[in-house]
């Protein structure tokens, strides 16, 4: 393997690894200390998201996470992305970011309409990918959230054993605007380090539009420093939730709303 090919695959490895952290709250890399309601399915979908790392370009179509509240204060989640390399030398299409996770609320607080901070944990397995991310790993996250009249703050402290069997840690802070605003501004900063491969410092600004109690649309712009390179990302998606027996009603309601807003000639 010549030096150019080796460099391309090294760059691809960093692109793939940027995203091992649990993404359980769109459009962030961190998450909040809340879970899906018991018997509820929550879908977090990014239909198409664009990422740039130095001269490399990738498109994620789609970015998907499914959460299921199986008992009070606990959810099971499965997530993954289909990545399409847009740069010569980077693998064309691959399934990456696969994770099987459990998340539980350890202390009910502000996010459960109780006094004080909400505290949760999330842990699970990093799954092998297709055409990338061979091997398995493990992840453990500690989460705390607090809400005030002016906004909500979430803290994440995460450790992981990557698929390459490296130690990785991730520290993250999310700040949201007032929860009762229909459209609330959001921001996030995080630092991540794979002790043998990369260091990332990142910031995101964006907004969440709370369409209904169980439907939210998000948008975010991320800038980052990956080792000595700059990187950026555009994220946009939707989160919606429904009871196992009411999914068809939710979908038909969304369709009817769309049709009412369409003016036919």
N, C-alpha and C positions, 0 to 999 in steps of 0.2 A: 504494500500500500504506500503510494507516494505521499509527500508532505501535504500537498493540496487536498487530496482525498481525506487524509487523516484530520486535517483542520476542519473540513466540511462536516465530518461526522462528529467531531468534538463540539462544533457549534450546534449541530442538531441535538446533541445530548443535553446541552444547556437549555435550548428551547423547550425540550420535552420536560426536563426537570423543573422548569419554571411553571409551577402549577401543581406540585405534589401536595401543597397545603390543602386542607379541607375547605371547599368552597360551598358553605351551606347557607349563604345569605347573599343573594345577588344585589349589586354587582361586585361584591367584595371578594378578597382572598380569605379574610377572616370570617368569623361567624358570630352569632348572638347566642345568649343563654336562654333559648326558647326552642320548643319542638312542636311538631304537628300534633293536633288534637287526636285523642284516641279514636281509632276507626277512620281517620282522615288520610287521604293521599294528597301530597303536595308536589307539584311539578315545577321545577326551575329550569327554564329553557332559554338558551341563547341561540337563536336560529342561525346567525352568522356573525363571527367575531374575528377581528383582524389584529394580528400581532407583528411587530417589527422588532428585530434584535440586530443592531448594526445594519449590515446590508442584507440580512436574511428576512424573508417574509413568509408568514404562515396564515392560514385561514382555518378557523374552527367551525365546522358545519356538521352537526350541531354541537353545542355544549349543553349537556343534559344531566340533571340530577333528579332522582325520585326519592321522596321521603314518605315513610308510612308510620303513623302513630299507632303502635301495636298494643301498648298499655299506657296508663296514666304517667305522663312526664318522661316517656321514652319513645324514641323513633328509630327505625332502621332505614338506612340510606344506601343507594347504589348510584354511582355516578361515573361519567366518562366523557371524552371528547373524541370526535373524528377530526384529525388534523390533516390539512392539505398543504404540503410544502409548495411555495410559489417561486422558489429560487433553485436554479440548477445546482445539483450536488446534494440537495436535501431530499430525503425520502418523500415520494409523491403523496401517499395517503397512508395514514396509520391510525389505530385506535390507541389513545393515550389517556393518562389521568384516571385510570380505573381504580375505584375504591369501594369497598364494602365496609360500612361504618355503623356503629351504634352511638346514639347521643342521648344523654339523660340529664334532666334538671335535678341537681343535688340540693339546691335551696330555692324555693319559690320566692320571688321578690317582685320588683317593679314590672317586669315583663309579663308576670302572671297576675297583675293587679293586686299585689301584696306589698307591704312596706319593706324597704331595704333593697339591697342589690340582689339580682338573680345570679345564681352560680350553676354552671353546668360542666360536663365533661363529654368529650367525643373521642372515640378510639376505634381502631379497626385495622384492616389489611389493605395494603397497596397491591392491586392486582396486576398481573402481567398484561402487556399490551399486545397489539397485532402489528407486526412490522416495526416495532419499537418497544422500549421499556420492558425488556426481558427480565424475568425474576420477580420476586415478591418482596414486600417490605411491611412495615408496621408504623402506626401513627398514634399519638396520644396528645390531646389538646385540653387545656384548662381555660375556661371562659367565664368572664364576669361582665354583667351588664347593669347599668343604672340609668334611670330616666328621671328627668326634671322637666319643669314647664318649658325651658328653653331648648331642650333637646335630649338626646340619648347617647350614651357612650358605651362601647363594648371593648373589652380587652381580651387578647388571646396570647397564651404562652404555650407553644407547641414543640414537641420533640418527635423525631421520626428516625426510623432506620430505612434508608432508601432502598430501592430495588437493586442498586449496586453495592448494598451492604455498607454504606457510609452513614455516619451520624449527621443529622440535620436539625437545626433549630430555627424557630420562626416566632417573632415577637410583633404584635399587631395592635393598632388602635383605630377604631372606627368612631366617627362623630356624625350624628344625624341631627337635622333641624327638628323643630317641634313636631311631635308625633301626630297632632291633630290637624296639621296642614295637609291639604290634598296633595300638593307637590312639595316635598321637603328636600332641601339641599343635603348632600352627604359628602363625606371625605374619608380618606383612609391613608395611613402611613404604616409601612412595615419594614422590618429588616429580617432577612433570611440568610443563613449560611449553611452550605454543605461544606464541611470542614476540608474536603479534599478536592472540590470542584469549582464552587462559585460562591460569591457574596452578592446579595441584591439589596439595594435600598430603593424603596418605591413609594410613590404618592399617587392618589386617585382623587379626582373631584367628579361629582355627578349629581344625579337627582333620582328620586323614586316618586312615581305618580301612583297614589293609592286609589285605583279606579273603583274598587269595592272592598269590603272587608276581606274577601278571599281572592282578590285579583290585584296585582301590582305590576307596573311597567317600570323598567329601570334603564338608565343610561350612565355610562362612565367613561372618562378619559384617564388613562394611566401613563405616567412617565416613570422610568426606572434607570438605575445605573447597575449594570450587570458586570462585575469585575471592572474592567476599564472601558466598557462600551456603554452606549446609551440604548435604550429600548423604549417602545411605546405600545399601547394597546387601545383599541376601541371596543367597548362592550355595550351591548344593548340586548334586552331580553324581557321576559315576562315570567311571573310566578303566579300560579293559581292553585287553589286547594278545593277539594270536594270530599264529601263522605263517600264511602265505597258504593253505597246504593244511590247516590245522587249525582254521580258524574255525568250521566246522560242529560239530566235536567240542566246542569250548569252549561254544558256545551250547547244545548239547544237554546238556552237563554242568551248566550254570547252571540250565536248565529242570528237570532231574532233581532238583537240590538244592532248588529251590523247591517241587516237588511233594512231596518227602519231608517238608518242613516244614509242609505243609498237612494239616489234619485234616478229613477229609470226614465229614459226618453219616451 
